[in-house]
């Protein structure tokens, strides 16, 4: 362009002296281009220092030739060409030691530019040759550079396409490639099963070894599994590679393989045993061996779906289901999926139910077993969903805990419970309301503040509120439970341990926590008159509570026989259908107004089992 077009376009009849200057600057630009294209800028060796020094000399020479008229332009031009060829020689030396397609492309580029610079030196510097030969060299150099840049661009596109269909850490096919392959099978109506597996050891390995070492360990383990899959009827996801690939990485912790053929449980079991066997060997790094379980989910085409995405989604749902004891894997189950969808609907509706006041509190009276008078009540949460109907707390409380709205739910119950307690105390000043809180609420720092605010706002005595914690909750938060309960004691509320006997806490642990009340779970009371085991548990609980200085409340009293037996054991308070079912707030207020003492005098001995 400089020799035949550009300079002639701007300045007609340009002389050699002007072309020499232009070519010198062109050589400087070419050297700077090679500095980046040949990756000289990434080196930390002495080559980089020499390159920068020579490049600086070339630029200074071109500037001096432009400013100093007494300087010989031809000599400075020849010097610039020689410097450029030296730079090209350094680049060739560096690239020659490298490997890979990119390095070869760069090497060809440097050689092409070197030929052009040499032709400039011979023709423009020394005047040897002819103009036609120079033009031919320019033409071939231009074609070569264009071809090399095109190859480099194709290589970049190829690398990008590879990264779109492969995992960066393990180089395995990713979800996109897996879907592409099973779509082909769906198009040809070929039967297959997608088997997803999630090794828990991967998470532990990252925490123990670090991310990079964990990936190396899991790649080694998957290589062993791949060798095993070669011998059975698994789908080879990539057929163009020599080694063969049977495993895909669906996401960060989930892997997949595809079992071809009709659904045969024995065949699936073989695959599951194979996967478990490989991971049961564990992964080792620095003499540390980690062994853990694997979750496996299976979905079959066309039994569980008509598209590749449906099959993959079904396999994910199956893998997420909790396995039963002794199960190695889970097959997609439509009923489980329906329940899972229902849980999602409940989780999505819970927050709206709190905000729109769709929830309701019922109150079950608690009666003194010595006098027959009313002591208080337990607040029980109820929810009537517009579409699903009545949903029990055993269903929506665990969902609230897992979905992160349990704190809002408990705060609603506490606020409403204390509001109603203020009304109850107007009729019975010594009335005590029991409010259940979840294990997830124990560390909620806002809950004690809410208690203080509502108690002061409504003028309710703090010791008229009993906070009930399940035994499993106290075990789950055992490290922080003592400090947390002390905070509630400072407020003045009483503390009860609910469902006593269903957990595994030690007596020493319970004595340290110092509960005011122990509640016997209704499962030990409902059949009390006919079960020696239940009688032993209830008697032992009453004795333990007496030792700990706590009152005993028995749930689920439904007949006079159970009432009489509990009286004999020293149980002070009871609740159940024998006294009253749970009542809505207005009904409970009416029940209090019309309440008369319950006749609790029974012949205890007549109802004991021999």
ROVEXSE-392705 format. One record per residue (C-alpha): x, y, z negated; residue number from 0. Coordinates in steps of 0.25 Angstrom, whole numbers, plus 5000, padded with zeros to 4 digits. Layout:
// residues N
[margu [X, Y, Z], NUM]
...
***
This chain:
// residues 610
[margu [5000, 5000, 5000], 0]
[margu [5011, 5010, 4997], 1]
[margu [5019, 5007, 5009], 2]
[margu [5008, 5006, 5019], 3]
[margu [4995, 5013, 5014], 4]
[margu [4995, 5021, 5001], 5]
[margu [5006, 5030, 5003], 6]
[margu [5003, 5032, 5018], 7]
[margu [4989, 5036, 5014], 8]
[margu [4993, 5046, 5004], 9]
[margu [5005, 5052, 5010], 10]
[margu [5008, 5050, 5025], 11]
[margu [5022, 5048, 5030], 12]
[margu [5027, 5044, 5016], 13]
[margu [5042, 5042, 5016], 14]
[margu [5050, 5031, 5009], 15]
[margu [5054, 5039, 4998], 16]
[margu [5040, 5041, 4993], 17]
[margu [5037, 5026, 4995], 18]
[margu [5049, 5022, 4986], 19]
[margu [5043, 5030, 4975], 20]
[margu [5029, 5024, 4977], 21]
[margu [5035, 5010, 4977], 22]
[margu [5043, 5012, 4965], 23]
[margu [5030, 5016, 4957], 24]
[margu [5023, 5004, 4963], 25]
[margu [5034, 4995, 4958], 26]
[margu [5033, 5001, 4944], 27]
[margu [5018, 4998, 4945], 28]
[margu [5021, 4984, 4950], 29]
[margu [5030, 4982, 4938], 30]
[margu [5020, 4987, 4928], 31]
[margu [5010, 4978, 4934], 32]
[margu [5019, 4965, 4933], 33]
[margu [5021, 4969, 4918], 34]
[margu [5007, 4966, 4916], 35]
[margu [5003, 4956, 4926], 36]
[margu [5015, 4947, 4923], 37]
[margu [5012, 4949, 4908], 38]
[margu [5026, 4955, 4905], 39]
[margu [5019, 4964, 4895], 40]
[margu [5015, 4952, 4887], 41]
[margu [5029, 4947, 4885], 42]
[margu [5038, 4949, 4873], 43]
[margu [5051, 4945, 4879], 44]
[margu [5063, 4953, 4884], 45]
[margu [5057, 4952, 4898], 46]
[margu [5046, 4962, 4894], 47]
[margu [5057, 4972, 4889], 48]
[margu [5065, 4971, 4902], 49]
[margu [5052, 4973, 4910], 50]
[margu [5048, 4985, 4903], 51]
[margu [5062, 4991, 4905], 52]
[margu [5063, 4988, 4920], 53]
[margu [5049, 4994, 4922], 54]
[margu [5052, 5006, 4915], 55]
[margu [5065, 5008, 4923], 56]
[margu [5056, 5006, 4936], 57]
[margu [5046, 5017, 4932], 58]
[margu [5057, 5026, 4928], 59]
[margu [5064, 5024, 4941], 60]
[margu [5051, 5027, 4949], 61]
[margu [5049, 5040, 4941], 62]
[margu [5063, 5045, 4943], 63]
[margu [5062, 5042, 4958], 64]
[margu [5050, 5051, 4958], 65]
[margu [5056, 5062, 4950], 66]
[margu [5071, 5063, 4954], 67]
[margu [5073, 5066, 4969], 68]
[margu [5088, 5063, 4969], 69]
[margu [5085, 5049, 4965], 70]
[margu [5086, 5039, 4977], 71]
[margu [5072, 5034, 4979], 72]
[margu [5076, 5021, 4987], 73]
[margu [5086, 5017, 4976], 74]
[margu [5076, 5019, 4965], 75]
[margu [5065, 5011, 4973], 76]
[margu [5075, 5000, 4975], 77]
[margu [5078, 5000, 4960], 78]
[margu [5063, 5000, 4957], 79]
[margu [5061, 4988, 4966], 80]
[margu [5072, 4980, 4959], 81]
[margu [5067, 4983, 4945], 82]
[margu [5053, 4978, 4950], 83]
[margu [5059, 4965, 4955], 84]
[margu [5067, 4964, 4942], 85]
[margu [5054, 4965, 4934], 86]
[margu [5047, 4955, 4944], 87]
[margu [5059, 4946, 4941], 88]
[margu [5056, 4947, 4926], 89]
[margu [5042, 4944, 4928], 90]
[margu [5045, 4932, 4937], 91]
[margu [5054, 4927, 4926], 92]
[margu [5044, 4928, 4915], 93]
[margu [5032, 4922, 4923], 94]
[margu [5040, 4911, 4929], 95]
[margu [5041, 4905, 4914], 96]
[margu [5026, 4906, 4912], 97]
[margu [5015, 4896, 4915], 98]
[margu [5001, 4896, 4921], 99]
[margu [4994, 4901, 4933], 100]
[margu [4994, 4916, 4928], 101]
[margu [5009, 4916, 4927], 102]
[margu [5010, 4910, 4941], 103]
[margu [5001, 4921, 4946], 104]
[margu [5009, 4932, 4939], 105]
[margu [5022, 4926, 4945], 106]
[margu [5017, 4926, 4959], 107]
[margu [5012, 4941, 4957], 108]
[margu [5026, 4945, 4952], 109]
[margu [5033, 4938, 4964], 110]
[margu [5023, 4944, 4974], 111]
[margu [5026, 4958, 4968], 112]
[margu [5041, 4955, 4968], 113]
[margu [5041, 4952, 4983], 114]
[margu [5034, 4965, 4986], 115]
[margu [5044, 4973, 4977], 116]
[margu [5056, 4966, 4984], 117]
[margu [5050, 4969, 4998], 118]
[margu [5049, 4984, 4993], 119]
[margu [5063, 4983, 4989], 120]
[margu [5068, 4978, 5002], 121]
[margu [5059, 4986, 5012], 122]
[margu [5057, 4999, 5004], 123]
[margu [5070, 4999, 4996], 124]
[margu [5081, 4994, 5006], 125]
[margu [5073, 4996, 5019], 126]
[margu [5075, 4981, 5023], 127]
[margu [5064, 4974, 5031], 128]
[margu [5052, 4979, 5039], 129]
[margu [5039, 4986, 5036], 130]
[margu [5031, 4974, 5041], 131]
[margu [5037, 4964, 5031], 132]
[margu [5035, 4974, 5020], 133]
[margu [5020, 4974, 5024], 134]
[margu [5019, 4959, 5024], 135]
[margu [5025, 4958, 5010], 136]
[margu [5015, 4969, 5005], 137]
[margu [5004, 4961, 5011], 138]
[margu [5008, 4948, 5005], 139]
[margu [5011, 4954, 4992], 140]
[margu [4997, 4960, 4992], 141]
[margu [4990, 4947, 4995], 142]
[margu [4999, 4940, 4985], 143]
[margu [4995, 4950, 4974], 144]
[margu [4980, 4950, 4977], 145]
[margu [4980, 4934, 4977], 146]
[margu [4988, 4934, 4964], 147]
[margu [4978, 4944, 4958], 148]
[margu [4966, 4936, 4963], 149]
[margu [4972, 4923, 4957], 150]
[margu [4974, 4930, 4944], 151]
[margu [4960, 4934, 4944], 152]
[margu [4955, 4921, 4948], 153]
[margu [4963, 4915, 4937], 154]
[margu [4957, 4925, 4927], 155]
[margu [4943, 4921, 4932], 156]
[margu [4946, 4907, 4930], 157]
[margu [4951, 4909, 4916], 158]
[margu [4939, 4917, 4913], 159]
[margu [4930, 4906, 4918], 160]
[margu [4937, 4896, 4910], 161]
[margu [4936, 4904, 4897], 162]
[margu [4921, 4905, 4900], 163]
[margu [4919, 4890, 4900], 164]
[margu [4930, 4886, 4890], 165]
[margu [4933, 4888, 4875], 166]
[margu [4945, 4897, 4873], 167]
[margu [4950, 4889, 4861], 168]
[margu [4949, 4874, 4865], 169]
[margu [4948, 4876, 4880], 170]
[margu [4935, 4867, 4880], 171]
[margu [4923, 4870, 4889], 172]
[margu [4914, 4879, 4882], 173]
[margu [4899, 4880, 4880], 174]
[margu [4897, 4886, 4894], 175]
[margu [4905, 4875, 4901], 176]
[margu [4897, 4864, 4893], 177]
[margu [4884, 4870, 4897], 178]
[margu [4888, 4871, 4912], 179]
[margu [4892, 4856, 4912], 180]
[margu [4879, 4851, 4905], 181]
[margu [4871, 4860, 4914], 182]
[margu [4877, 4851, 4926], 183]
[margu [4872, 4839, 4919], 184]
[margu [4858, 4845, 4916], 185]
[margu [4857, 4849, 4931], 186]
[margu [4860, 4834, 4935], 187]
[margu [4850, 4829, 4924], 188]
[margu [4862, 4821, 4918], 189]
[margu [4859, 4817, 4903], 190]
[margu [4869, 4821, 4893], 191]
[margu [4870, 4825, 4878], 192]
[margu [4878, 4837, 4873], 193]
[margu [4885, 4834, 4860], 194]
[margu [4890, 4846, 4851], 195]
[margu [4899, 4845, 4840], 196]
[margu [4904, 4855, 4829], 197]
[margu [4916, 4850, 4821], 198]
[margu [4916, 4857, 4808], 199]
[margu [4931, 4855, 4807], 200]
[margu [4933, 4866, 4817], 201]
[margu [4929, 4877, 4807], 202]
[margu [4937, 4871, 4796], 203]
[margu [4949, 4870, 4805], 204]
[margu [4948, 4885, 4809], 205]
[margu [4947, 4888, 4794], 206]
[margu [4959, 4879, 4790], 207]
[margu [4968, 4880, 4802], 208]
[margu [4965, 4893, 4809], 209]
[margu [4957, 4895, 4822], 210]
[margu [4968, 4891, 4832], 211]
[margu [4973, 4879, 4825], 212]
[margu [4958, 4874, 4823], 213]
[margu [4956, 4875, 4838], 214]
[margu [4968, 4867, 4841], 215]
[margu [4964, 4857, 4831], 216]
[margu [4950, 4856, 4837], 217]
[margu [4955, 4855, 4851], 218]
[margu [4964, 4843, 4847], 219]
[margu [4952, 4837, 4841], 220]
[margu [4943, 4839, 4853], 221]
[margu [4954, 4833, 4862], 222]
[margu [4953, 4820, 4854], 223]
[margu [4938, 4821, 4856], 224]
[margu [4939, 4823, 4871], 225]
[margu [4948, 4811, 4872], 226]
[margu [4937, 4803, 4866], 227]
[margu [4926, 4809, 4874], 228]
[margu [4933, 4805, 4887], 229]
[margu [4929, 4790, 4885], 230]
[margu [4914, 4792, 4883], 231]
[margu [4903, 4798, 4891], 232]
[margu [4905, 4813, 4889], 233]
[margu [4904, 4824, 4899], 234]
[margu [4917, 4830, 4904], 235]
[margu [4915, 4845, 4904], 236]
[margu [4927, 4848, 4912], 237]
[margu [4931, 4839, 4924], 238]
[margu [4942, 4848, 4930], 239]
[margu [4951, 4847, 4919], 240]
[margu [4961, 4835, 4918], 241]
[margu [4959, 4832, 4903], 242]
[margu [4944, 4832, 4903], 243]
[margu [4935, 4840, 4894], 244]
[margu [4923, 4834, 4886], 245]
[margu [4921, 4844, 4875], 246]
[margu [4915, 4858, 4876], 247]
[margu [4916, 4869, 4865], 248]
[margu [4902, 4875, 4864], 249]
[margu [4906, 4886, 4853], 250]
[margu [4916, 4888, 4843], 251]
[margu [4913, 4876, 4834], 252]
[margu [4904, 4867, 4843], 253]
[margu [4909, 4857, 4854], 254]
[margu [4902, 4849, 4864], 255]
[margu [4902, 4836, 4873], 256]
[margu [4892, 4831, 4882], 257]
[margu [4888, 4816, 4882], 258]
[margu [4883, 4811, 4896], 259]
[margu [4871, 4801, 4898], 260]
[margu [4858, 4798, 4891], 261]
[margu [4856, 4800, 4877], 262]
[margu [4862, 4789, 4869], 263]
[margu [4863, 4790, 4854], 264]
[margu [4875, 4780, 4853], 265]
[margu [4882, 4788, 4864], 266]
[margu [4880, 4801, 4856], 267]
[margu [4884, 4794, 4843], 268]
[margu [4897, 4790, 4850], 269]
[margu [4901, 4804, 4854], 270]
[margu [4897, 4809, 4839], 271]
[margu [4906, 4798, 4833], 272]
[margu [4917, 4802, 4843], 273]
[margu [4916, 4817, 4839], 274]
[margu [4915, 4814, 4824], 275]
[margu [4927, 4804, 4825], 276]
[margu [4936, 4815, 4831], 277]
[margu [4933, 4826, 4821], 278]
[margu [4933, 4816, 4809], 279]
[margu [4948, 4815, 4812], 280]
[margu [4949, 4830, 4809], 281]
[margu [4959, 4840, 4813], 282]
[margu [4972, 4843, 4807], 283]
[margu [4981, 4855, 4806], 284]
[margu [4994, 4856, 4797], 285]
[margu [4990, 4843, 4790], 286]
[margu [4976, 4848, 4787], 287]
[margu [4965, 4839, 4792], 288]
[margu [4951, 4844, 4793], 289]
[margu [4939, 4834, 4795], 290]
[margu [4925, 4838, 4796], 291]
[margu [4911, 4835, 4802], 292]
[margu [4906, 4837, 4816], 293]
[margu [4892, 4842, 4819], 294]
[margu [4886, 4835, 4832], 295]
[margu [4874, 4839, 4840], 296]
[margu [4868, 4832, 4852], 297]
[margu [4858, 4836, 4863], 298]
[margu [4854, 4828, 4875], 299]
[margu [4850, 4832, 4889], 300]
[margu [4839, 4831, 4893], 301]
[margu [4833, 4826, 4880], 302]
[margu [4835, 4839, 4872], 303]
[margu [4835, 4849, 4883], 304]
[margu [4834, 4852, 4898], 305]
[margu [4846, 4862, 4899], 306]
[margu [4861, 4862, 4895], 307]
[margu [4859, 4874, 4885], 308]
[margu [4847, 4867, 4879], 309]
[margu [4855, 4854, 4877], 310]
[margu [4867, 4862, 4871], 311]
[margu [4857, 4870, 4861], 312]
[margu [4851, 4857, 4857], 313]
[margu [4865, 4851, 4854], 314]
[margu [4868, 4863, 4845], 315]
[margu [4855, 4862, 4838], 316]
[margu [4858, 4847, 4835], 317]
[margu [4872, 4850, 4830], 318]
[margu [4867, 4860, 4821], 319]
[margu [4857, 4851, 4814], 320]
[margu [4862, 4845, 4801], 321]
[margu [4866, 4830, 4802], 322]
[margu [4860, 4820, 4794], 323]
[margu [4869, 4811, 4785], 324]
[margu [4877, 4801, 4794], 325]
[margu [4873, 4808, 4807], 326]
[margu [4885, 4811, 4816], 327]
[margu [4877, 4820, 4826], 328]
[margu [4863, 4826, 4828], 329]
[margu [4854, 4825, 4841], 330]
[margu [4846, 4837, 4844], 331]
[margu [4832, 4836, 4838], 332]
[margu [4820, 4844, 4843], 333]
[margu [4814, 4844, 4829], 334]
[margu [4827, 4849, 4823], 335]
[margu [4828, 4860, 4833], 336]
[margu [4813, 4864, 4831], 337]
[margu [4816, 4865, 4816], 338]
[margu [4829, 4873, 4819], 339]
[margu [4821, 4882, 4828], 340]
[margu [4811, 4884, 4816], 341]
[margu [4822, 4887, 4807], 342]
[margu [4826, 4898, 4816], 343]
[margu [4812, 4903, 4817], 344]
[margu [4811, 4904, 4802], 345]
[margu [4825, 4910, 4800], 346]
[margu [4821, 4921, 4810], 347]
[margu [4807, 4923, 4803], 348]
[margu [4812, 4924, 4789], 349]
[margu [4818, 4938, 4790], 350]
[margu [4805, 4943, 4797], 351]
[margu [4797, 4936, 4786], 352]
[margu [4805, 4943, 4775], 353]
[margu [4803, 4957, 4782], 354]
[margu [4789, 4955, 4785], 355]
[margu [4785, 4949, 4771], 356]
[margu [4780, 4936, 4776], 357]
[margu [4786, 4929, 4764], 358]
[margu [4778, 4926, 4752], 359]
[margu [4781, 4922, 4737], 360]
[margu [4773, 4912, 4729], 361]
[margu [4774, 4910, 4715], 362]
[margu [4773, 4897, 4707], 363]
[margu [4771, 4898, 4692], 364]
[margu [4780, 4893, 4681], 365]
[margu [4774, 4888, 4668], 366]
[margu [4780, 4886, 4654], 367]
[margu [4779, 4872, 4651], 368]
[margu [4778, 4874, 4636], 369]
[margu [4767, 4885, 4636], 370]
[margu [4760, 4884, 4649], 371]
[margu [4762, 4899, 4652], 372]
[margu [4767, 4905, 4665], 373]
[margu [4782, 4908, 4665], 374]
[margu [4783, 4913, 4679], 375]
[margu [4784, 4909, 4693], 376]
[margu [4793, 4905, 4704], 377]
[margu [4793, 4913, 4717], 378]
[margu [4792, 4904, 4729], 379]
[margu [4794, 4910, 4743], 380]
[margu [4784, 4907, 4754], 381]
[margu [4784, 4910, 4769], 382]
[margu [4773, 4908, 4779], 383]
[margu [4779, 4910, 4793], 384]
[margu [4769, 4915, 4804], 385]
[margu [4772, 4904, 4814], 386]
[margu [4778, 4893, 4805], 387]
[margu [4769, 4894, 4794], 388]
[margu [4773, 4892, 4779], 389]
[margu [4788, 4889, 4778], 390]
[margu [4793, 4884, 4765], 391]
[margu [4805, 4890, 4757], 392]
[margu [4813, 4877, 4759], 393]
[margu [4812, 4879, 4774], 394]
[margu [4815, 4894, 4775], 395]
[margu [4825, 4897, 4764], 396]
[margu [4836, 4888, 4770], 397]
[margu [4833, 4895, 4783], 398]
[margu [4834, 4909, 4776], 399]
[margu [4847, 4905, 4770], 400]
[margu [4853, 4901, 4783], 401]
[margu [4848, 4913, 4791], 402]
[margu [4853, 4923, 4781], 403]
[margu [4839, 4929, 4777], 404]
[margu [4839, 4922, 4763], 405]
[margu [4844, 4935, 4756], 406]
[margu [4832, 4943, 4761], 407]
[margu [4822, 4932, 4758], 408]
[margu [4827, 4931, 4744], 409]
[margu [4827, 4946, 4742], 410]
[margu [4812, 4946, 4747], 411]
[margu [4809, 4935, 4737], 412]
[margu [4815, 4942, 4725], 413]
[margu [4809, 4955, 4729], 414]
[margu [4795, 4949, 4730], 415]
[margu [4797, 4940, 4718], 416]
[margu [4800, 4952, 4709], 417]
[margu [4789, 4960, 4714], 418]
[margu [4779, 4949, 4711], 419]
[margu [4786, 4946, 4697], 420]
[margu [4783, 4961, 4693], 421]
[margu [4768, 4957, 4696], 422]
[margu [4769, 4944, 4688], 423]
[margu [4775, 4951, 4676], 424]
[margu [4763, 4960, 4675], 425]
[margu [4755, 4948, 4671], 426]
[margu [4765, 4940, 4664], 427]
[margu [4777, 4948, 4659], 428]
[margu [4786, 4936, 4656], 429]
[margu [4784, 4930, 4670], 430]
[margu [4796, 4925, 4677], 431]
[margu [4798, 4924, 4692], 432]
[margu [4807, 4914, 4698], 433]
[margu [4814, 4917, 4712], 434]
[margu [4822, 4908, 4720], 435]
[margu [4834, 4913, 4727], 436]
[margu [4843, 4905, 4737], 437]
[margu [4857, 4901, 4736], 438]
[margu [4860, 4911, 4747], 439]
[margu [4855, 4923, 4738], 440]
[margu [4864, 4920, 4727], 441]
[margu [4875, 4929, 4733], 442]
[margu [4866, 4939, 4738], 443]
[margu [4871, 4952, 4731], 444]
[margu [4858, 4960, 4735], 445]
[margu [4849, 4950, 4727], 446]
[margu [4853, 4954, 4713], 447]
[margu [4851, 4969, 4717], 448]
[margu [4837, 4966, 4722], 449]
[margu [4833, 4959, 4709], 450]
[margu [4838, 4971, 4701], 451]
[margu [4830, 4981, 4711], 452]
[margu [4817, 4973, 4711], 453]
[margu [4817, 4970, 4696], 454]
[margu [4819, 4985, 4692], 455]
[margu [4810, 4990, 4703], 456]
[margu [4798, 4981, 4698], 457]
[margu [4802, 4981, 4683], 458]
[margu [4803, 4966, 4683], 459]
[margu [4811, 4960, 4672], 460]
[margu [4824, 4953, 4677], 461]
[margu [4822, 4941, 4668], 462]
[margu [4808, 4938, 4674], 463]
[margu [4815, 4934, 4687], 464]
[margu [4821, 4920, 4688], 465]
[margu [4830, 4918, 4699], 466]
[margu [4830, 4903, 4704], 467]
[margu [4842, 4897, 4711], 468]
[margu [4843, 4883, 4716], 469]
[margu [4853, 4874, 4711], 470]
[margu [4859, 4872, 4725], 471]
[margu [4861, 4887, 4726], 472]
[margu [4869, 4888, 4713], 473]
[margu [4878, 4877, 4718], 474]
[margu [4880, 4884, 4732], 475]
[margu [4884, 4897, 4726], 476]
[margu [4891, 4891, 4714], 477]
[margu [4903, 4900, 4715], 478]
[margu [4896, 4913, 4714], 479]
[margu [4883, 4909, 4707], 480]
[margu [4887, 4912, 4693], 481]
[margu [4891, 4927, 4697], 482]
[margu [4878, 4928, 4705], 483]
[margu [4869, 4923, 4694], 484]
[margu [4876, 4932, 4684], 485]
[margu [4872, 4944, 4692], 486]
[margu [4857, 4939, 4691], 487]
[margu [4858, 4937, 4676], 488]
[margu [4863, 4952, 4675], 489]
[margu [4850, 4956, 4682], 490]
[margu [4842, 4948, 4672], 491]
[margu [4835, 4938, 4681], 492]
[margu [4835, 4923, 4676], 493]
[margu [4841, 4912, 4684], 494]
[margu [4835, 4898, 4687], 495]
[margu [4841, 4886, 4694], 496]
[margu [4831, 4880, 4703], 497]
[margu [4829, 4866, 4708], 498]
[margu [4838, 4861, 4697], 499]
[margu [4843, 4846, 4699], 500]
[margu [4843, 4847, 4714], 501]
[margu [4858, 4852, 4715], 502]
[margu [4871, 4847, 4709], 503]
[margu [4876, 4858, 4700], 504]
[margu [4883, 4854, 4687], 505]
[margu [4877, 4858, 4673], 506]
[margu [4889, 4865, 4670], 507]
[margu [4887, 4874, 4682], 508]
[margu [4873, 4877, 4679], 509]
[margu [4876, 4880, 4665], 510]
[margu [4886, 4891, 4669], 511]
[margu [4876, 4897, 4678], 512]
[margu [4866, 4898, 4666], 513]
[margu [4852, 4897, 4673], 514]
[margu [4839, 4902, 4665], 515]
[margu [4831, 4891, 4671], 516]
[margu [4832, 4878, 4678], 517]
[margu [4821, 4873, 4687], 518]
[margu [4819, 4858, 4689], 519]
[margu [4816, 4855, 4704], 520]
[margu [4802, 4850, 4707], 521]
[margu [4808, 4837, 4714], 522]
[margu [4811, 4832, 4700], 523]
[margu [4797, 4837, 4694], 524]
[margu [4787, 4832, 4705], 525]
[margu [4788, 4817, 4701], 526]
[margu [4793, 4819, 4687], 527]
[margu [4782, 4811, 4680], 528]
[margu [4786, 4798, 4688], 529]
[margu [4802, 4800, 4690], 530]
[margu [4812, 4797, 4679], 531]
[margu [4823, 4803, 4687], 532]
[margu [4815, 4816, 4688], 533]
[margu [4812, 4816, 4673], 534]
[margu [4827, 4814, 4670], 535]
[margu [4831, 4825, 4679], 536]
[margu [4820, 4835, 4673], 537]
[margu [4824, 4831, 4659], 538]
[margu [4838, 4833, 4662], 539]
[margu [4836, 4846, 4668], 540]
[margu [4828, 4851, 4656], 541]
[margu [4839, 4847, 4647], 542]
[margu [4850, 4854, 4655], 543]
[margu [4842, 4867, 4656], 544]
[margu [4840, 4866, 4641], 545]
[margu [4855, 4865, 4639], 546]
[margu [4857, 4876, 4649], 547]
[margu [4847, 4885, 4642], 548]
[margu [4838, 4886, 4654], 549]
[margu [4823, 4884, 4656], 550]
[margu [4818, 4873, 4665], 551]
[margu [4807, 4875, 4675], 552]
[margu [4801, 4863, 4682], 553]
[margu [4796, 4864, 4697], 554]
[margu [4785, 4856, 4703], 555]
[margu [4777, 4852, 4691], 556]
[margu [4764, 4846, 4697], 557]
[margu [4758, 4837, 4686], 558]
[margu [4757, 4837, 4671], 559]
[margu [4766, 4825, 4670], 560]
[margu [4778, 4832, 4675], 561]
[margu [4774, 4844, 4666], 562]
[margu [4774, 4836, 4654], 563]
[margu [4787, 4829, 4657], 564]
[margu [4794, 4842, 4660], 565]
[margu [4789, 4848, 4646], 566]
[margu [4795, 4836, 4639], 567]
[margu [4808, 4839, 4645], 568]
[margu [4808, 4853, 4641], 569]
[margu [4805, 4860, 4654], 570]
[margu [4800, 4874, 4651], 571]
[margu [4794, 4879, 4664], 572]
[margu [4786, 4872, 4675], 573]
[margu [4781, 4876, 4689], 574]
[margu [4773, 4868, 4699], 575]
[margu [4759, 4864, 4705], 576]
[margu [4755, 4860, 4691], 577]
[margu [4754, 4874, 4687], 578]
[margu [4752, 4881, 4700], 579]
[margu [4757, 4881, 4715], 580]
[margu [4765, 4893, 4720], 581]
[margu [4756, 4905, 4722], 582]
[margu [4756, 4918, 4730], 583]
[margu [4759, 4930, 4722], 584]
[margu [4744, 4935, 4720], 585]
[margu [4739, 4921, 4717], 586]
[margu [4750, 4920, 4707], 587]
[margu [4747, 4933, 4700], 588]
[margu [4732, 4928, 4699], 589]
[margu [4737, 4915, 4694], 590]
[margu [4745, 4922, 4683], 591]
[margu [4733, 4930, 4679], 592]
[margu [4724, 4918, 4677], 593]
[margu [4735, 4909, 4671], 594]
[margu [4732, 4901, 4659], 595]
[margu [4743, 4893, 4652], 596]
[margu [4745, 4879, 4658], 597]
[margu [4742, 4867, 4648], 598]
[margu [4756, 4861, 4647], 599]
[margu [4753, 4851, 4636], 600]
[margu [4755, 4837, 4641], 601]
[margu [4759, 4823, 4636], 602]
[margu [4773, 4822, 4641], 603]
[margu [4775, 4808, 4637], 604]
[margu [4763, 4803, 4644], 605]
[margu [4770, 4807, 4658], 606]
[margu [4784, 4802, 4656], 607]
[margu [4788, 4790, 4664], 608]
[margu [4793, 4778, 4656], 609]
***
